[in-house]
Amino acid sequence: MAKIISLLMKRNKTLTVSISLISSLLTIGLSSTWQLVQANQPGNAPATLTNLLTQIDNAANQGNVNGVMEFYSPTFTHSDGLNRKAMEQALTGLWKRYPKLRYTTKLESWQSEGNTIIAETVTSISGLPTSSNNNLTLLSTIKSRQKVTGAKIVHQDILSERTQLTAGSKPPQIEIKLPQQVKVGEKYSFDAIVQEPVGEDFLLGTAMEEAIQGNKFLNPTIANLEFLNSGGLFKIGRAPSNPGTQWVSAVIRRGEDMTIITQRLQVVKK
């Protein structure tokens, strides 16, 4: 899980947090970006596919890294830059910090292509506070497609995701406004609006953007918090000049309570 140090719960203005590891490794839902044509409904899915999803969820809910990795091909690839070994190492670190994550994967559609099955899924993940994760509560929803050959996952690519971490007794309730997709070099708005009245409390916060790269998963990011004069964050970002995917995150803190929300932003060619 993300490395969030003990200073997180003190009244400092600097956090150490690896948003990338939070977002990309929470999903055991399976994925790929291939377009589906005349996708079949979940009700008539082959038993091999439904059994695979059930077994992966069961292994993930038990924190069984070896059990999960049995379903990954030795030649597994991921568009975020992970291979099978990197995925196994990252999951091991994640579940040490979050030993009580709960996974539920819903099959939305599937398509056969020769001996390969491509299935669209939505994975929901929740995690309760523990001493090992600095008493953070986690909620995440990840939509993805999977490519499976011979009952093994051969490729993953997350389509969309939203991950929320909260700490404290009354973490700020935040509404995020962010497009799912922008063109290269395009300006875009990113708003994180606190829903309840702030009153006399002060707000600290920041917005962060991170390119999604495999070498960033285990490296923490420094988040320098600023005093917010209004009820949230209101930023204008600019997409990079090359296509790719980014994590865009809002960190907002009120007193000892905090909320971090991360969403994935696709950057496409004009």
C-alpha positions in Angstrom: 0.0 0.0 0.0 1.1 3.6 -0.2 3.8 4.6 2.2 2.1 7.2 4.4 4.3 8.0 7.3 3.2 8.6 10.9 3.5 12.4 10.5 0.4 12.1 8.4 -1.8 12.6 11.5 0.1 15.5 12.9 -0.5 19.2 12.0 2.3 19.3 9.5 2.1 20.5 5.9 4.1 17.7 4.2 2.9 14.2 3.4 4.8 11.3 2.0 2.4 9.2 -0.1 2.7 6.9 -3.1 -0.6 7.5 -4.9 0.5 5.4 -7.8 0.9 2.2 -5.7 -2.5 2.9 -4.2 -4.3 3.1 -7.5 -2.8 0.5 -9.7 -2.3 -2.4 -7.4 -5.7 -2.4 -5.7 -7.3 -4.1 -8.6 -7.3 -7.8 -9.1 -10.0 -7.2 -11.7 -8.7 -8.0 -15.1 -8.2 -5.7 -18.0 -7.3 -4.8 -21.6 -8.1 -1.9 -23.9 -9.3 -3.9 -26.9 -12.6 -2.9 -28.3 -15.4 -5.5 -27.9 -17.8 -6.1 -30.7 -21.3 -7.6 -29.9 -20.2 -8.4 -26.4 -22.1 -11.1 -24.6 -24.0 -10.6 -21.4 -22.7 -12.0 -18.1 -25.5 -14.5 -17.8 -24.2 -16.7 -20.5 -20.5 -16.4 -19.6 -18.4 -19.6 -19.8 -17.8 -21.4 -16.5 -14.1 -21.1 -17.0 -14.3 -17.3 -16.9 -16.7 -17.0 -13.9 -14.7 -19.6 -12.0 -11.5 -17.7 -12.7 -13.0 -14.4 -11.4 -14.3 -16.1 -8.3 -11.0 -17.8 -7.5 -9.1 -14.6 -7.9 -11.4 -12.7 -5.6 -11.2 -15.5 -3.0 -7.4 -15.6 -3.1 -7.2 -11.8 -2.9 -9.6 -11.7 0.1 -7.4 -14.1 1.9 -4.3 -12.0 1.1 -2.9 -15.1 -0.7 -0.3 -13.6 -3.1 0.8 -17.0 -4.4 -2.8 -18.0 -5.0 -3.4 -14.8 -7.0 -0.3 -15.1 -9.0 -1.2 -18.6 -10.1 -3.6 -17.0 -12.5 -1.0 -14.7 -14.1 0.9 -15.9 -17.2 4.7 -16.1 -16.9 4.7 -13.7 -19.8 2.2 -11.3 -18.2 2.4 -7.7 -19.4 0.7 -4.5 -18.2 0.4 -1.2 -20.0 1.5 0.6 -16.8 4.9 -1.2 -17.1 4.5 -4.0 -14.6 5.5 -7.6 -15.3 4.6 -10.7 -13.3 7.5 -10.4 -10.9 6.8 -6.7 -10.2 3.1 -7.4 -9.7 3.9 -10.1 -7.1 6.4 -7.9 -5.2 3.9 -4.9 -5.2 1.0 -7.0 -4.0 3.1 -8.5 -1.2 4.0 -5.0 0.0 0.4 -3.8 -0.4 -1.2 -6.6 1.7 1.4 -6.2 4.5 0.1 -2.6 4.9 -3.5 -3.4 4.2 -4.1 -7.0 5.5 -7.9 -6.6 5.4 -8.8 -5.5 1.9 -12.0 -7.0 0.5 -12.4 -7.5 -3.3 -15.6 -8.0 -5.2 -15.5 -8.4 -9.0 -18.5 -8.0 -11.2 -18.5 -9.3 -14.8 -20.2 -6.9 -17.2 -19.6 -8.4 -20.6 -17.3 -10.9 -22.4 -16.2 -11.8 -25.9 -14.5 -14.9 -27.3 -11.7 -14.4 -29.9 -10.4 -17.9 -30.8 -9.0 -19.4 -27.6 -8.9 -16.1 -25.9 -11.6 -14.5 -23.7 -11.8 -10.8 -23.2 -14.1 -9.7 -20.4 -15.1 -6.3 -19.0 -15.3 -6.2 -15.2 -15.8 -3.7 -12.4 -13.9 -4.4 -9.2 -14.8 -2.8 -5.8 -12.3 -2.8 -3.0 -12.6 -1.7 0.6 -10.2 -1.6 3.5 -10.7 -0.9 7.2 -8.4 1.1 9.4 -5.5 -0.8 11.0 -2.3 0.2 12.8 -0.3 -0.9 9.8 -2.0 1.5 7.5 -2.0 4.6 9.8 -5.8 4.0 10.5 -6.8 4.8 6.9 -10.1 3.7 5.4 -10.0 2.8 1.7 -12.7 2.6 -1.0 -11.9 2.0 -4.6 -13.8 1.2 -7.8 -11.9 0.1 -10.9 -13.4 -0.6 -14.3 -11.3 -2.8 -16.6 -11.1 -5.4 -19.3 -9.2 -8.6 -19.2 -7.5 -10.8 -21.8 -7.3 -14.5 -20.7 -5.7 -17.4 -22.5 -5.6 -20.9 -21.1 -7.1 -19.7 -17.8 -4.1 -17.3 -17.3 -4.1 -13.5 -17.4 -1.8 -12.5 -20.2 -2.3 -8.7 -20.2 -3.9 -6.0 -18.0 -4.8 -2.4 -18.6 -7.1 -0.4 -16.3 -9.8 1.6 -18.0 -10.9 3.9 -15.2 -10.5 4.1 -11.5 -11.4 6.1 -8.4 -9.7 5.5 -5.1 -10.5 7.3 -1.8 -8.4 7.2 1.4 -9.8 8.8 4.5 -8.5 9.4 8.1 -10.0 10.8 11.2 -13.5 10.9 12.7 -14.9 13.4 10.2 -12.9 13.3 6.9 -13.9 16.0 4.4 -16.6 14.9 2.0 -15.3 15.8 -1.4 -16.8 16.0 -4.9 -14.3 15.6 -7.7 -14.8 17.1 -11.1 -12.2 15.8 -13.6 -12.7 14.7 -17.3 -11.9 11.0 -18.0 -10.0 11.9 -21.2 -8.2 14.9 -22.6 -6.1 15.5 -25.7 -2.4 16.0 -25.6 -1.4 19.6 -24.6 -5.0 20.4 -23.7 -5.9 22.5 -20.6 -8.4 20.9 -18.2 -10.1 21.8 -14.9 -9.7 19.8 -11.8 -12.0 20.7 -8.9 -12.1 19.0 -5.5 -15.1 20.7 -3.6 -15.6 20.2 0.1 -19.3 19.4 0.5 -20.0 20.4 4.1 -19.5 23.9 5.7 -16.0 24.5 6.8 -16.9 27.0 9.5 -14.0 28.2 11.5 -11.8 25.2 10.6 -8.8 25.7 8.3 -8.2 23.6 5.2 -4.9 22.3 3.9 -4.6 20.7 0.5 -2.9 20.1 -2.7 -3.5 18.7 -6.2 -1.0 16.2 -7.7 -0.4 14.7 -11.1 1.7 11.6 -11.7 2.5 9.9 -15.0 1.8 6.2 -14.7 5.0 4.4 -15.0 6.2 1.0 -13.6 9.2 2.5 -11.9 7.0 4.8 -9.7 4.9 2.1 -8.0 7.2 1.7 -4.9 8.5 5.3 -4.8 6.6 7.7 -2.5 5.6 11.2 -3.6 6.0 14.3 -1.4 2.8 16.2 -1.1 3.3 19.8 0.1 0.0 21.0 1.5 -1.0 24.7 1.2 -3.6 26.6 3.1 -6.8 26.8 1.1 -8.8 30.1 1.0 -12.0 28.5 -0.3 -14.0 25.4 0.2 -11.7 23.1 -1.8 -9.2 22.9 -4.7 -9.7 24.6 -8.0 -6.9 23.9 -10.5 -6.2 24.2 -14.2 -3.9 21.5 -15.5 -2.4 20.9 -18.9 -2.1 17.5 -20.4 1.4 16.4 -21.4 2.6 16.5 -25.0 2.6 12.7 -25.4 -0.3 10.3 -25.1 -0.5 8.2 -22.0 -2.2 7.9 -18.6 -1.9 9.9 -15.5 -3.1 9.8 -11.9 -4.6 13.1 -10.7 -5.1 13.3 -6.9 -6.6 15.7 -4.4 -5.4 15.8 -0.8 -7.5 17.8 1.6 -7.1 18.0 5.3 -9.2 19.7 8.0 -7.6 19.6 11.4 -6.8 15.9 12.1 -9.2 14.6 9.4 -8.1 14.0 5.8 -9.3 12.7 2.5 -7.2 11.7 -0.6 -9.0 10.9 -3.8 -7.2 9.7 -7.0 -8.7 9.3 -10.4 -7.1 8.2 -13.7 -6.9 10.6 -16.6 -6.4 9.3 -20.2 -4.3 11.5 -22.5 -5.0 10.8 -26.2 -3.8 12.1 -29.5 -5.6 15.0 -31.2 
